Amino acid sequence: MIKFFWVWEDDNMLELDEEIDTKELVSEDIWQLALDVLETDYEIVILSPIAGVDLHDIDLSFSKSVLIIKGARKRPDIFESDVIVRNSECYWGAFIRNIILPENLDFDSIEATMENNLLIITIKKLQFSSQSIKINRTI
């Protein structure tokens, strides 16, 4: 069974479900969200600048060890008027990003905040104790 999440084929993005073999073609252009992943001794922090997106237009979900961030950035109304676009570098429309996370995280501790158009996702690491084990000698 194929277990891919997103695959590009001939400039079209195909969505492959985790548990099925069929492909579903996504009809609209979807761009991939930029992000940074930082690690400390105690947590993983994911930072993603998402300017121009309403908080209600962002969907965070988690399945198995994959964090999914998706949403849409709406094009401003000024594009609807008679304007000449001299330069176009901004992405408008749907976005998605799948992040495969390590298994040593406390997935019940996922927290997300939005500060100044910066999405901040924090996931605590599981803390395992370590100790020395004395080996007893038997005669």
BELNORPE-V955564 format. One record per backbone hydrogen bond with DSSP energy under -0.5 kcal/mol. CO is the residue of the C=O (numbers start at 1). NH is the residue of the N-H. If there is no record, write none. Layout:
# BELNORPE-V955564
co=(CO:CO)
nh=(NH:NH)
This chain:
# BELNORPE-V955564
co=(5:7:9:12:12:13:14:14:15:15:17:22:24:25:29:31:36:36:38:42:43:44:45:45:46:47:48:48:50:54:55:57:59:61:63:65:65:66:67:67:68:68:69:70:71:72:73:76:77:77:78:81:83:84:93:94:95:96:97:98:99:99:102:104:105:106:107:111:113:115:117:117:118:119:119:120:121:122:123:124:126:132:134:136)
nh=(16:14:12:9:14:26:7:16:17:24:20:17:15:27:94:96:38:47:45:125:40:123:38:47:121:36:50:119:53:57:58:72:70:68:66:67:101:63:69:99:61:70:97:59:95:74:93:79:80:81:81:83:85:86:73:31:71:33:69:100:67:101:105:126:107:109:110:122:120:118:50:119:115:48:121:113:46:111:44:106:128:134:136:138)
